[in-house]
Amino acid sequence: VILSNVKLDHSEISVAASDTLIATGLTKFGAIVGDRTEIGCNAVINPGSVLGRDCLVYPNVNFRGVLPDGSVVKLRQEFQILERRDRGK
């Protein structure tokens, strides 16, 4: 699990609450994670995210935003297998 606490541009981190953003006044702020919430391997939780109580975040998910209580986040990937064009050079 990776819990990011700094934005790439090092700007102030805001936390979403209802339909508004709350300025933290901080450039380092991780996330708020509710009781009994479970986060899978290799998941990334971005700065200022809020995860409610009793949530599940599956492995490899890159999450940003607000996750309501009792929610599940799954990642669905589609693989594309192509032939290499530079083969034999």
Secondary structure, DSSP 4 states (H G I P E B T S, - for coil): -EE--B-TT-PPPEEEETTEEEE-S-SB---EE-TT-EE-TT-EE-TT-EE-TT-EE-TT-EE-SEE-TT-EE-----------SSTT-
